[in-house]
Amino acid sequence: MGLNHPTDLGAWRRWQDAQQPWSRRVRAALAARRGRTDDAVLTAGGPAPRVVVALDATTPTALGALLRPAVSLDAPDVAVISPGPLGDSAPAGWDGRRGAAAALLDEVVGPRTVVLALGHFLPVGALAHAAARRAGARFVTVQHGLLTPHAPPLPEGTHLLAWSAADAEYWRSGRTDVTATVVGSQLLWDAAEAGATPADPDAPPVFLGQLHGAELPRQVLAATAEQFCRDTGATYRPHPSEKDRRSRATHARWERAGITVERSGTPLRELGSPVVSVFSTGVLEAAAAGLPAWVHLVDPPGWVTEFWERYGLSRWGGRPTSSPERPARAPSMAVAAAVRGMMAG
């Protein structure tokens, strides 16, 4: 098994657009008609960077996958291009300037540049990939999350820094233009480092919500969560993206029916409860931290079963998911080492 769209980014974008609510698609179309600028901020540690990081978002996973490895390199060698200022994420002493993203990238991307990104499926990553191709630069994709068949295709000719050999093979989906190196997951390394409050064996499970997900029908995800919470007394923890009107109405209905919706914002590892979900990354994070964790879905489709097997996720009712194997060094350091090797080559 592999990606539904292993090479065609346009087809993947059409699929993604079709999953969006009608109102969001209308707003996107209006914004496109008005014309959108590609303004961005280039934050650099020196005047002549050799590594350019395309950072589309300052989420913890993106920062861990891209910025943390980059800042461990020599500061004058690194620049970051992002939609807005890095704020507290910017290393002390780095200078930022605003401009058109394409023009900024053409200034700093040359034949010997290494460009780091999460891929070319988001605006900054797409512009960075285009700049790398114009300059003949090396474009490197860093994996930052779990992979389903609905993941975007890898950029043409990229070098992938993957969580595992199985993920590298899956994401490549038979392509020969993409090379790969296994570095591990900084996300899971951090979860293992932080540890967790010991789980109370009598505590009800926490079911991690995924109503925002497009990979499975919403009604399937909602029915699974509701039935599991009713059957086990589990609390429901909404995904941070479950803020739309429909999700909030579902939460309210469940609360009226006696299901507890957990909105405290307390880190999952501090709740001291078993963790269950359909295919959330949080299950693997919980297992890495030492919490009992499972997955659950009645009659899962084939890709979900393959996903569970690839990541070693245990079904509810069996033994808890084992903590993922930990690499010898932090994955961010492995990414940095790979980039140094490319800079020297």
C-alpha positions as a Markdown table, in Angstrom:
| # | Residue | x | y | z |
|---|---|---|---|---|
| 1 | Met | 0.0 | 0.0 | 0.0 |
| 2 | Gly | 1.0 | 3.6 | -0.5 |
| 3 | Leu | -0.3 | 7.1 | -1.2 |
| 4 | Asn | -3.5 | 7.7 | -3.2 |
| 5 | His | -1.6 | 10.4 | -5.1 |
| 6 | Pro | 2.1 | 9.5 | -5.1 |
| 7 | Thr | 3.1 | 12.1 | -7.7 |
| 8 | Asp | 0.2 | 14.3 | -8.6 |
| 9 | Leu | 0.1 | 17.3 | -6.2 |
| 10 | Gly | -2.7 | 18.9 | -8.2 |
| 11 | Ala | -4.9 | 15.8 | -7.7 |
| 12 | Trp | -4.1 | 15.8 | -4.0 |
| 13 | Arg | -5.1 | 19.4 | -3.7 |
| 14 | Arg | -8.4 | 18.8 | -5.4 |
| 15 | Trp | -9.1 | 16.0 | -3.0 |
| 16 | Gln | -8.2 | 18.2 | 0.0 |
| 17 | Asp | -10.3 | 21.1 | -1.3 |
| 18 | Ala | -13.3 | 18.7 | -1.7 |
| 19 | Gln | -13.0 | 17.8 | 2.0 |
| 20 | Gln | -13.4 | 21.4 | 3.2 |
| 21 | Pro | -16.8 | 22.7 | 4.3 |
| 22 | Trp | -18.6 | 24.6 | 1.6 |
| 23 | Ser | -18.3 | 27.9 | 3.4 |
| 24 | Arg | -14.5 | 27.6 | 3.7 |
| 25 | Arg | -14.2 | 26.8 | 0.0 |
| 26 | Val | -16.2 | 29.9 | -0.9 |
| 27 | Arg | -13.9 | 32.1 | 1.3 |
| 28 | Ala | -10.8 | 30.5 | -0.3 |
| 29 | Ala | -12.2 | 31.2 | -3.8 |
| 30 | Leu | -13.0 | 34.8 | -3.0 |
| 31 | Ala | -9.5 | 35.3 | -1.6 |
| 32 | Ala | -8.0 | 33.8 | -4.7 |
| 33 | Arg | -10.1 | 36.2 | -6.9 |
| 34 | Arg | -9.0 | 39.2 | -4.9 |
| 35 | Gly | -5.4 | 38.2 | -5.4 |
| 36 | Arg | -3.1 | 37.2 | -2.6 |
| 37 | Thr | 0.3 | 38.5 | -2.0 |
| 38 | Asp | 3.2 | 36.2 | -1.2 |
| 39 | Asp | 4.7 | 38.4 | 1.5 |
| 40 | Ala | 6.9 | 36.6 | 3.9 |
| 41 | Val | 9.7 | 37.2 | 6.5 |
| 42 | Leu | 13.3 | 36.1 | 6.0 |
| 43 | Thr | 15.0 | 35.6 | 9.4 |
| 44 | Ala | 18.7 | 35.0 | 9.1 |
| 45 | Gly | 21.7 | 34.3 | 11.3 |
| 46 | Gly | 24.1 | 35.8 | 8.8 |
| 47 | Pro | 24.3 | 37.6 | 5.4 |
| 48 | Ala | 25.1 | 34.5 | 3.3 |
| 49 | Pro | 23.1 | 31.5 | 4.5 |
| 50 | Arg | 23.8 | 28.0 | 3.1 |
| 51 | Val | 20.7 | 26.4 | 4.6 |
| 52 | Val | 17.2 | 27.8 | 4.1 |
| 53 | Val | 14.3 | 26.6 | 6.1 |
| 54 | Ala | 10.8 | 26.9 | 4.6 |
| 55 | Leu | 8.6 | 27.2 | 7.6 |
| 56 | Asp | 4.9 | 27.3 | 6.7 |
| 57 | Ala | 3.7 | 27.2 | 10.4 |
| 58 | Thr | 5.1 | 27.5 | 13.9 |
| 59 | Thr | 3.4 | 24.5 | 15.3 |
| 60 | Pro | 5.3 | 22.3 | 17.7 |
| 61 | Thr | 5.7 | 19.5 | 15.1 |
| 62 | Ala | 7.0 | 21.9 | 12.4 |
| 63 | Leu | 9.4 | 23.6 | 14.8 |
| 64 | Gly | 10.7 | 20.3 | 16.1 |
| 65 | Ala | 11.2 | 18.9 | 12.6 |
| 66 | Leu | 12.7 | 22.0 | 10.9 |
| 67 | Leu | 13.8 | 24.8 | 13.2 |
| 68 | Arg | 15.4 | 22.8 | 16.0 |
| 69 | Pro | 17.8 | 21.0 | 13.7 |
| 70 | Ala | 18.6 | 24.3 | 11.8 |
| 71 | Val | 19.5 | 26.3 | 14.9 |
| 72 | Ser | 22.0 | 23.7 | 16.0 |
| 73 | Leu | 24.0 | 24.5 | 12.9 |
| 74 | Asp | 26.3 | 27.5 | 12.7 |
| 75 | Ala | 24.0 | 30.6 | 12.9 |
| 76 | Pro | 25.6 | 32.4 | 9.9 |
| 77 | Asp | 24.8 | 29.4 | 7.7 |
| 78 | Val | 21.0 | 29.4 | 8.3 |
| 79 | Ala | 18.0 | 31.5 | 7.2 |
| 80 | Val | 14.3 | 30.8 | 7.8 |
| 81 | Ile | 11.5 | 32.0 | 5.5 |
| 82 | Ser | 8.0 | 32.1 | 7.0 |
| 83 | Pro | 4.6 | 33.7 | 6.4 |
| 84 | Gly | 5.2 | 36.0 | 9.5 |
| 85 | Pro | 7.8 | 36.9 | 12.1 |
| 86 | Leu | 9.1 | 34.0 | 14.1 |
| 87 | Gly | 8.6 | 35.8 | 17.4 |
| 88 | Asp | 9.9 | 33.9 | 20.4 |
| 89 | Ser | 10.9 | 31.1 | 18.1 |
| 90 | Ala | 13.7 | 33.2 | 16.5 |
| 91 | Pro | 17.2 | 32.7 | 18.0 |
| 92 | Ala | 18.6 | 35.7 | 19.7 |
| 93 | Gly | 20.5 | 38.1 | 17.4 |
| 94 | Trp | 18.9 | 36.9 | 14.2 |
| 95 | Asp | 17.6 | 39.6 | 11.9 |
| 96 | Gly | 14.3 | 39.5 | 10.0 |
| 97 | Arg | 13.1 | 41.4 | 7.0 |
| 98 | Arg | 9.8 | 41.3 | 5.1 |
| 99 | Gly | 9.4 | 41.1 | 1.3 |
| 100 | Ala | 7.9 | 39.0 | -1.5 |
| 101 | Ala | 8.6 | 35.4 | -0.7 |
| 102 | Ala | 9.7 | 34.4 | -4.2 |
| 103 | Ala | 12.2 | 37.3 | -4.4 |
| 104 | Leu | 13.6 | 36.6 | -0.9 |
| 105 | Leu | 14.1 | 33.0 | -1.8 |
| 106 | Asp | 15.9 | 33.9 | -5.1 |
| 107 | Glu | 18.2 | 36.1 | -3.0 |
| 108 | Val | 19.3 | 33.3 | -0.7 |
| 109 | Val | 18.9 | 30.0 | -2.6 |
| 110 | Gly | 21.8 | 29.1 | -4.8 |
| 111 | Pro | 23.3 | 26.0 | -6.4 |
| 112 | Arg | 25.0 | 25.0 | -3.1 |
| 113 | Thr | 22.1 | 25.7 | -0.8 |
| 114 | Val | 20.3 | 23.1 | 1.2 |
| 115 | Val | 16.5 | 23.9 | 1.4 |
| 116 | Leu | 14.6 | 22.2 | 4.3 |
| 117 | Ala | 10.8 | 21.9 | 4.3 |
| 118 | Leu | 7.9 | 19.7 | 5.2 |
| 119 | Gly | 7.2 | 19.3 | 1.5 |
| 120 | His | 5.8 | 21.4 | -1.2 |
| 121 | Phe | 2.1 | 21.2 | -0.4 |
| 122 | Leu | 1.9 | 24.4 | 1.5 |
| 123 | Pro | 2.6 | 27.9 | 0.1 |
| 124 | Val | 6.0 | 28.6 | 1.5 |
| 125 | Gly | 7.2 | 25.1 | 0.8 |
| 126 | Ala | 5.9 | 25.3 | -2.7 |
| 127 | Leu | 7.8 | 28.6 | -3.4 |
| 128 | Ala | 10.9 | 27.2 | -1.8 |
| 129 | His | 10.8 | 24.1 | -4.0 |
| 130 | Ala | 10.4 | 26.2 | -7.1 |
| 131 | Ala | 13.3 | 28.4 | -6.0 |
| 132 | Ala | 15.4 | 25.3 | -5.4 |
| 133 | Arg | 14.6 | 23.9 | -8.8 |
| 134 | Arg | 15.5 | 27.2 | -10.5 |
| 135 | Ala | 18.9 | 27.3 | -8.7 |
| 136 | Gly | 19.7 | 23.7 | -8.8 |
| 137 | Ala | 19.7 | 23.5 | -5.0 |
| 138 | Arg | 19.2 | 20.4 | -2.8 |
| 139 | Phe | 15.6 | 20.2 | -1.5 |
| 140 | Val | 15.1 | 18.1 | 1.6 |
| 141 | Thr | 11.8 | 17.0 | 3.1 |
| 142 | Val | 11.6 | 16.3 | 6.8 |
| 143 | Gln | 8.8 | 14.0 | 8.0 |
| 144 | His | 6.8 | 15.6 | 10.8 |
| 145 | Gly | 3.8 | 13.3 | 11.3 |
| 146 | Leu | 2.2 | 9.9 | 10.8 |
| 147 | Leu | 1.5 | 8.9 | 7.2 |
| 148 | Thr | -1.9 | 7.8 | 5.7 |
| 149 | Pro | -2.8 | 7.2 | 2.0 |
| 150 | His | -4.0 | 10.8 | 2.0 |
| 151 | Ala | -0.6 | 12.3 | 2.7 |
| 152 | Pro | 0.6 | 14.8 | 0.0 |
| 153 | Pro | 3.1 | 13.5 | -2.5 |
| 154 | Leu | 6.8 | 14.1 | -2.0 |
| 155 | Pro | 8.4 | 16.9 | -4.2 |
| 156 | Glu | 10.2 | 15.8 | -7.3 |
| 157 | Gly | 13.8 | 14.8 | -6.7 |
| 158 | Thr | 13.7 | 15.5 | -2.9 |
| 159 | His | 15.7 | 13.7 | -0.3 |
| 160 | Leu | 13.5 | 12.5 | 2.5 |
| 161 | Leu | 14.5 | 12.4 | 6.2 |
| 162 | Ala | 12.0 | 9.8 | 7.5 |
| 163 | Trp | 10.9 | 8.5 | 10.8 |
| 164 | Ser | 11.5 | 4.9 | 9.8 |
| 165 | Ala | 12.4 | 2.7 | 6.8 |
| 166 | Ala | 8.8 | 1.6 | 6.6 |
| 167 | Asp | 7.6 | 5.2 | 6.4 |
| 168 | Ala | 10.2 | 6.1 | 3.8 |
| 169 | Glu | 9.0 | 3.2 | 1.6 |
| 170 | Tyr | 5.4 | 4.1 | 2.1 |
| 171 | Trp | 5.8 | 7.8 | 1.3 |
| 172 | Arg | 7.9 | 7.1 | -1.8 |
| 173 | Ser | 5.2 | 4.7 | -3.0 |
| 174 | Gly | 7.5 | 3.1 | -5.6 |
| 175 | Arg | 9.1 | 6.3 | -6.9 |
| 176 | Thr | 12.7 | 6.2 | -8.0 |
| 177 | Asp | 13.4 | 10.0 | -8.0 |
| 178 | Val | 13.2 | 10.3 | -4.2 |
| 179 | Thr | 16.1 | 9.2 | -1.9 |
| 180 | Ala | 15.7 | 8.7 | 1.8 |
| 181 | Thr | 17.6 | 8.6 | 5.1 |
| 182 | Val | 16.0 | 7.4 | 8.4 |
| 183 | Val | 16.4 | 9.9 | 11.3 |
| 184 | Gly | 13.6 | 9.0 | 13.7 |
| 185 | Ser | 10.9 | 11.3 | 15.1 |
| 186 | Gln | 11.7 | 14.3 | 17.3 |
| 187 | Leu | 8.0 | 14.4 | 18.3 |
| 188 | Leu | 8.2 | 10.9 | 19.8 |
| 189 | Trp | 11.7 | 11.5 | 21.3 |
| 190 | Asp | 10.3 | 14.5 | 23.1 |
| 191 | Ala | 7.4 | 12.5 | 24.4 |
| 192 | Ala | 9.7 | 9.9 | 25.8 |
| 193 | Glu | 12.0 | 12.5 | 27.4 |
| 194 | Ala | 9.1 | 14.3 | 29.1 |
| 195 | Gly | 7.6 | 11.0 | 30.5 |
| 196 | Ala | 4.1 | 11.0 | 32.0 |
| 197 | Thr | 2.2 | 10.9 | 35.2 |
| 198 | Pro | 1.8 | 7.2 | 36.1 |
| 199 | Ala | -1.6 | 6.0 | 34.8 |
| 200 | Asp | -4.3 | 5.3 | 37.4 |
| 201 | Pro | -5.4 | 1.7 | 36.6 |
| 202 | Asp | -9.0 | 2.7 | 37.6 |
| 203 | Ala | -9.1 | 5.9 | 35.6 |
| 204 | Pro | -11.4 | 6.0 | 32.6 |
| 205 | Pro | -9.7 | 6.2 | 29.2 |
| 206 | Val | -9.4 | 9.5 | 27.3 |
| 207 | Phe | -10.6 | 9.2 | 23.7 |
| 208 | Leu | -8.7 | 11.6 | 21.4 |
| 209 | Gly | -11.0 | 13.3 | 19.0 |
| 210 | Gln | -10.4 | 13.6 | 15.2 |
| 211 | Leu | -13.7 | 15.1 | 14.0 |
| 212 | His | -11.6 | 17.5 | 11.9 |
| 213 | Gly | -10.0 | 14.6 | 9.9 |
| 214 | Ala | -10.7 | 14.1 | 6.3 |
| 215 | Glu | -9.3 | 10.6 | 6.0 |
| 216 | Leu | -12.5 | 8.9 | 7.3 |
| 217 | Pro | -16.1 | 10.0 | 7.1 |
| 218 | Arg | -17.0 | 12.4 | 9.9 |
| 219 | Gln | -20.0 | 10.3 | 10.9 |
| 220 | Val | -17.8 | 7.2 | 11.3 |
| 221 | Leu | -15.3 | 9.1 | 13.6 |
| 222 | Ala | -18.2 | 10.6 | 15.6 |
| 223 | Ala | -20.1 | 7.4 | 16.0 |
| 224 | Thr | -16.9 | 5.5 | 17.1 |
| 225 | Ala | -16.0 | 8.1 | 19.7 |
| 226 | Glu | -19.6 | 8.3 | 21.0 |
| 227 | Gln | -20.1 | 4.6 | 21.3 |
| 228 | Phe | -16.7 | 4.0 | 22.9 |
| 229 | Cys | -17.3 | 6.7 | 25.5 |
| 230 | Arg | -20.8 | 5.3 | 26.3 |
| 231 | Asp | -19.4 | 1.7 | 26.6 |
| 232 | Thr | -16.3 | 2.5 | 28.7 |
| 233 | Gly | -17.1 | 5.7 | 30.5 |
| 234 | Ala | -14.2 | 7.4 | 28.6 |
| 235 | Thr | -13.9 | 11.1 | 28.5 |
| 236 | Tyr | -13.7 | 12.8 | 25.1 |
| 237 | Arg | -10.8 | 15.2 | 24.4 |
| 238 | Pro | -11.5 | 17.3 | 21.3 |
| 239 | His | -8.8 | 18.0 | 18.8 |
| 240 | Pro | -7.8 | 21.7 | 18.9 |
| 241 | Ser | -9.2 | 22.0 | 15.4 |
| 242 | Glu | -12.7 | 21.0 | 16.6 |
| 243 | Lys | -13.9 | 24.6 | 16.9 |
| 244 | Asp | -16.4 | 24.7 | 14.0 |
| 245 | Arg | -20.1 | 25.0 | 14.6 |
| 246 | Arg | -20.8 | 21.4 | 13.8 |
| 247 | Ser | -18.2 | 20.0 | 16.1 |
| 248 | Arg | -19.3 | 22.2 | 19.0 |
| 249 | Ala | -22.9 | 21.1 | 18.5 |
| 250 | Thr | -21.7 | 17.5 | 18.6 |
| 251 | His | -19.8 | 18.1 | 21.8 |
| 252 | Ala | -22.8 | 19.8 | 23.4 |
| 253 | Arg | -25.1 | 16.9 | 22.4 |
| 254 | Trp | -22.7 | 14.4 | 24.0 |
| 255 | Glu | -22.5 | 16.4 | 27.2 |
| 256 | Arg | -26.3 | 16.4 | 27.4 |
| 257 | Ala | -26.1 | 12.6 | 27.1 |
| 258 | Gly | -23.7 | 12.4 | 30.0 |
| 259 | Ile | -20.4 | 12.1 | 28.2 |
| 260 | Thr | -17.6 | 14.2 | 29.7 |
| 261 | Val | -15.8 | 16.4 | 27.2 |
| 262 | Glu | -12.3 | 17.2 | 28.5 |
| 263 | Arg | -11.3 | 20.8 | 27.6 |
| 264 | Ser | -8.8 | 21.6 | 30.3 |
| 265 | Gly | -5.8 | 21.9 | 27.9 |
| 266 | Thr | -3.7 | 19.9 | 30.4 |
| 267 | Pro | -0.9 | 18.1 | 28.5 |
| 268 | Leu | -2.0 | 14.5 | 27.8 |
| 269 | Arg | 0.9 | 13.1 | 29.7 |
| 270 | Glu | -0.2 | 14.8 | 32.9 |
| 271 | Leu | -3.7 | 13.4 | 32.9 |
| 272 | Gly | -2.6 | 10.0 | 34.1 |
| 273 | Ser | -5.2 | 8.2 | 32.0 |
| 274 | Pro | -5.1 | 5.5 | 29.4 |
| 275 | Val | -5.4 | 6.9 | 25.8 |
| 276 | Val | -7.5 | 5.6 | 22.9 |
| 277 | Ser | -8.2 | 7.0 | 19.4 |
| 278 | Val | -8.8 | 5.8 | 15.8 |
| 279 | Phe | -5.4 | 6.8 | 14.4 |
| 280 | Ser | -4.3 | 9.9 | 16.2 |
| 281 | Thr | -0.5 | 10.6 | 16.6 |
| 282 | Gly | -1.4 | 11.2 | 20.3 |
| 283 | Val | -1.7 | 7.4 | 20.8 |
| 284 | Leu | 1.9 | 6.9 | 19.8 |
| 285 | Glu | 3.0 | 9.9 | 21.8 |
| 286 | Ala | 1.3 | 8.5 | 24.9 |
| 287 | Ala | 2.9 | 5.1 | 24.4 |
| 288 | Ala | 6.3 | 6.9 | 24.0 |
| 289 | Ala | 5.7 | 8.7 | 27.3 |
| 290 | Gly | 4.8 | 5.5 | 29.1 |
| 291 | Leu | 1.0 | 5.7 | 29.2 |
| 292 | Pro | -1.2 | 2.7 | 28.2 |
| 293 | Ala | -2.5 | 3.5 | 24.7 |
| 294 | Trp | -4.7 | 1.7 | 22.1 |
| 295 | Val | -6.5 | 2.3 | 18.9 |
| 296 | His | -10.1 | 1.5 | 18.2 |
| 297 | Leu | -12.5 | 1.3 | 15.2 |
| 298 | Val | -15.1 | -1.3 | 14.4 |
| 299 | Asp | -14.5 | -2.9 | 10.9 |
| 300 | Pro | -11.6 | -0.7 | 10.0 |
| 301 | Pro | -10.8 | -0.3 | 6.3 |
| 302 | Gly | -7.6 | -1.9 | 5.0 |
| 303 | Trp | -5.5 | 1.3 | 5.1 |
| 304 | Val | -6.3 | 1.8 | 8.8 |
| 305 | Thr | -5.3 | -1.7 | 9.6 |
| 306 | Glu | -2.0 | -1.2 | 7.6 |
| 307 | Phe | -1.5 | 2.1 | 9.4 |
| 308 | Trp | -1.9 | 0.4 | 12.8 |
| 309 | Glu | 0.5 | -2.3 | 11.9 |
| 310 | Arg | 3.2 | 0.0 | 10.4 |
| 311 | Tyr | 3.3 | 2.0 | 13.7 |
| 312 | Gly | 2.8 | -0.9 | 16.0 |
| 313 | Leu | -0.5 | 0.3 | 17.4 |
| 314 | Ser | -2.4 | -2.1 | 19.6 |
| 315 | Arg | -6.2 | -2.5 | 19.4 |
| 316 | Trp | -8.4 | -1.8 | 22.4 |
| 317 | Gly | -8.8 | -5.0 | 24.5 |
| 318 | Gly | -5.3 | -6.3 | 23.9 |
| 319 | Arg | -1.9 | -5.4 | 25.3 |
| 320 | Pro | -1.1 | -1.7 | 25.3 |
| 321 | Thr | 0.9 | -0.2 | 22.5 |
| 322 | Ser | 4.6 | -0.7 | 23.1 |
| 323 | Ser | 6.8 | 2.4 | 23.4 |
| 324 | Pro | 8.4 | 3.1 | 20.0 |
| 325 | Glu | 12.0 | 2.1 | 19.6 |
| 326 | Arg | 14.2 | 5.0 | 20.5 |
| 327 | Pro | 17.1 | 6.0 | 18.2 |
| 328 | Ala | 20.6 | 6.4 | 19.7 |
| 329 | Arg | 20.6 | 10.2 | 19.2 |
| 330 | Ala | 17.9 | 12.9 | 19.1 |
| 331 | Pro | 16.3 | 13.0 | 15.6 |
| 332 | Ser | 16.8 | 16.7 | 15.4 |
| 333 | Met | 20.6 | 16.1 | 15.7 |
| 334 | Ala | 20.4 | 13.4 | 13.1 |
| 335 | Val | 18.7 | 15.9 | 10.7 |
| 336 | Ala | 21.4 | 18.4 | 11.5 |
| 337 | Ala | 24.1 | 15.8 | 10.8 |
| 338 | Ala | 22.5 | 14.9 | 7.5 |
| 339 | Val | 22.4 | 18.6 | 6.4 |
| 340 | Arg | 26.0 | 19.1 | 7.4 |
| 341 | Gly | 26.9 | 16.2 | 5.2 |
| 342 | Met | 25.0 | 17.7 | 2.3 |
| 343 | Met | 26.7 | 21.1 | 2.9 |
| 344 | Ala | 30.1 | 19.4 | 2.8 |
| 345 | Gly | 29.3 | 17.4 | -0.4 |
